[in-house]
């Protein structure tokens, strides 16, 4: 039985950081009915020699703390009781420890957020008591709350919607919802018969992921798509996970040079041709100040398809490019509105192709 005690705030932080799911079974956990397990059993803290040998064999840092967040994970009571004080097989233990290490920062962030929330809640209760006793007027109460409340939630309107399984497309995202969306199954385009993606590890074998959180955790632990089919399907995760990560760092811009009049990727006279993919050594014409429109006028590239926020352009015998405007926000902290794009590139005369995501500062 564990001797380490946890506060309610610590339990909630660990529970939240792992998206309220069991580390070992991925089952949903209730806040009032889950255990916190030590991946390396707690009893090894009293076995100095065995613990040091274990840390060395696993290649862990000298500062590894058996009671730290890098060794603590939430799980169902049944999973914890089955494990008891046993050690996992080495590869499994390394896998779980890698995930716990990657979650440590998030646990600390959740704990700080909970502390701020609880502190604010206590202050609000006190103000309500003052209001009830007539010590504060309603105007004073509202003024204090407005002055000391957190900043308004940043909400981003998406041009290209986020798609999830069995859920309506999402066109507006607030920062407070980003972690929630990371835990939803990603929709694999129009492939309704496919749910999730297989990833492989040379050490751990195959796992199946369905959410951005699962995908990012697996990639961080060395997993990768192995077959051509899985590589192509992974683009749905790359785009969606990349978008959510970008929005996590984004802010509402204070100034825009593309809003009025509205400018975008269809303004080809403003889009530098250096964006276009090119295989081989760049010639002088690519190094110049030519725009996409200049190249179209010269009949060096052709518009193959266009919509309100997407365009597909090809060289007659060379490369092709697909661009889709996804969302506008300040992504680099300079206060100026930027455009985040999805990009797809391919060779028009072969099977070569690659996909990406990038932003354009105005």
N, C-alpha and C positions, 0 to 999 in steps of 0.2 A: 504494500500500500504506500502511496506517495506521502512524503512528509512535507514537501514544498507546498506552501499556502499561496493562494492567489486572491487578489482583491476582485470585487465585482467588475471594476474598470478593466483590469488585466484580462479577465475572462472574456469580456465583451470585445476587447481589442483583438485578441487572438481569434475569436469566433468570426469577427468581421473581416480580418485580414485574409482569412482562408475562404471568403465568400460563403460562410455559414455552412460549410460542407466538411464531412469527415475526410481527413487526409488519406486514409487507407481504403475507404470504400466509395468515396464521393457521394455518400448519402447526405441528404439535408439534415442539419442539426438544429434542434431547438435550443434557444438561449438558456433554458432552465434544465436541460437534460443532455449534457455532453461531458466528456472527460478531456483532460489535457494530458497527453502522453509525452514521456521523455523518450526520444528515438533511441539514444543510448541510455539504457536503464539507469534510473537514479541511484541504484545501489552501487554503481561503479564509482561514485564520488567517494566512497569509503574504501575503495580498493586502489590505492595509489599506483602500485606497480602495474596492475592489469589495465587501469585506465590510461596510463602513459603509453603502454605498449599498443593499446587500441588506437589512441590518437595518432601515434606514429604510423601504424600500419594503414590507417585511412588517409593519411596525408593532411590531417586537419591543422589549423593554425595553433600556435602555442597558446593563444588567448582563448581558445575554445572553452566555453562555459557550459557544463552539463545542465546547469539551472537557467541558462540564458535562452532567449527567444530562438537562437539558432538550433536549439535541440528540443523545442516545444511545439507540438502540433495538436490541433483539436481532432477528436475522433468519437465515434459512438461508444457507449459503455461496453457493448459486446466486443467490439474490435480491441479495446484496451484490455479487457479481461482475458481474451484469447491470447494476446501477445504477452501479457503479464510481465515478467522480468527477463524475457528471452531476448537474445540479440538476433537481428535480422541477418540473412546471408549478406555478405560484403557488398555486392552490387546493389541490392535493394536498399541497404542502409545508406550507401553513398547517394543514391537517387533521392531518398527522403531528406537527407541532410542538405543536399544541394537546394532543394525546394525551400526548406526551412530557412537556410541562409539568405535566399533571395527574398523571402517574406519578412525578414527581420525589420528592415526599414519601414515596411508598411505597417507592421504591428506597432512600432513606436509612433508612427504618424497617427494611427487610429487611436492610440492611447492619449496622445496630446489633444486630438479632436474631442474625445470623450470628456477629458478634463475641462476643456473650454466650454463644452455644452453643459456639463453639470454645474460649472461655476456660473454660467449665464442663467441657467434654470433657477438656481438658488437666489440670484439677484432679482429675477423677475418675480418670484414668489414673495420676496421681501417688499418689492414695489407694490405688488397687488395688496399686500397687507396694509401698507401705508395708504393706499388709495381707499381701501375699505374703512379705515379709521378716520379718514378725512384729513390726514396729514399732507397728502398730495391731491391736487386737482386733476381732473382727466386730461387737461391740457399739459400740465407738468409731466404726468405719466407718459403721455404720447411723445412729448419732446425728449425725455430721457431715453426712451426706447429707440427713437429714431437716431439720436446722437451717438449711442453706444452700440447699436446693432451692427452685425457684420455687413459687408458690402452686398449690394443686390446680386442675386445669383446670375452668373453670366450664362446667357442662352445663345446658342449658335443655330442659325437656320441653314439647313443643308440644301444644296442644289441637287446633289445626288444622294438619294435616301439610303439609309442603312437598312439592310434586310435581315430578318431573323426567321427561323422556322416557326410556323404556327403563330405568327404575330404580324400585325399591320406594320407596313414600312414606317420607319422613323424619319421625320423630316426636320425635327427640332430637338436639340440636345442641350441640356444644362450640365454644367460641370459636376453638380451633385449626383447626376445619373450615370456618369461614365463607368464607375465600377460595377453598377447594376448591369449595364449593357455588356460589359466584358464577361459576364457570367451567363449570357444567353446563347443558345445554339446558333451558329452562323448559317445563313441560308446559302446553299451552293448554287446560286444563280437559278437557272430554269431546270436544274437537275433534281426534280422532286423525289426521285428514287434514291438519292444519295443523302446521307446524313453524316456529316463529319469527315475526318481525314485520317488516314493511316500515316504515322511517322515511325521512323526506325532509328535505333541506336546500335552501334557496333558492340556495345557492352551489355545493353539491357533488352535488346530485341524490339518488338513492335508494340506500340500503344495506339489507341484511337482517341482523337480529340474532337470536340464539338464546339467549344467556346474559345474566345480570344484568350481568356485566362489560361485555359489548359494548353492552348497552342504556344503561348509565350513561355510558360513554365517548361514545356517540353523542349522548345528550341534552346532555352537557357541551359538545359541539361545535356545538350549535344544531340538531340534528336533531329532528323531531317526527312524530307520526302524522298523516297528512294526510286520509285518507278516514274516513267514519263507521265502516266496518268495522274499520280499523286502530285507531281511537280506542277502540272497544269491546274489541278484543283486547289493547290495551296494559295493561288492568287487571291481567292476569296478571303482567306484569312489574312494574307499580307496587306491587302487594301483596307479591310475593316479594322484590323488591329492597329495598323499604321495611322488610320484616321483618328481612332480613339486616343492613341498616344499623342498625336499632334494637338488634339483639342485639349488634352490635359495641360499642355504648356501654353495654350493660346489665351489671348485676352481680347476684350472688345477694343477695337481701334479708336483712337481719338481724332484721327484725320484720314481722309480718303481722297485719292486722286482718280479713282475708278468708279465712283458712285454716281456723280452728277457732272457731266453725262456718264452713263453707265458704260464701262469698257470691259471687255472680256477676251477670251481666246478666239472669238470670231472676228476680232479686229486684227486681221492678218497683217495690215500695214504697220502695226505696232509690235508685232511678235517677231523677235530677232530669230533669224534662221539658224543661229548657233544652237537652238533648242533641238533641231532636227538630228536624228541619229545618223552617224556616218561611220562606215567601216573602212579603215585604212588611214593613210596619212592625209591630213587636212590640206586642201589646196587654198590658194589665195582667195577664191570666191567664198569659201566657207569662213575664212578668217575676217572678212570684211564686215560692213554694217548692213548687209542685205537683210530684208524682211521676208517673211513667208510670201507676202503679196508680190514682192519683186521676183521671186522664183516662179510663182504662178504665171505672172505676166510673161516671163521668159520661157514658159512651157517646160520648165525643168522638173516641176512637181505638179500633181493633179489632185484636186479635191474629189475624193471618192464617196464621201458621205458626210452630211452635216445636219445637226439639230440645234436646239436652243442653247445647249451647253456642251456639245460634243462635236468633234470634227475628226475625220480620218483622211490622211493625206499620204500619197505614194509617189515615189520616183517611178518612171516607166519600167526601168530595169535596175532595181536597187533596193532601198529600204522603204518600209511603210511605217506610219506612226498614227496612233490613236490617242487623242487627248480629251479628257472630260473634266470640266470644272466641278469641284465638289463642294467647297465651302469657302467663305471669305472671313478673315479674322486677322488679328495681329499675331503672327507666329514667331517673331524674333524679338519682341519687346521694344521696338522703336516707336510704337504708337501709330504706325502707318498700316493701313489695310493691305493685306496680301491675299493672293489667290492660291489655294491648294488644288493641285491637279492630280488626277490619275493618268498614267502614261502606259501605253502598250506599244512595243516596237517589234517589227518582224521583217524578214527578207521576203521580197515579193517573188523571188525565183527559187526559194528553198524553204526548209522547215524551221530555219532559225527564228527565234523569238525571245523576247524578254519583257518584263513588266516592271513598273516602278511607280513612285509617288514623289512629287516634289512641289515646292512652293515657289511662287513668283512674287518678288517684292516690287512695289510700284515706285 
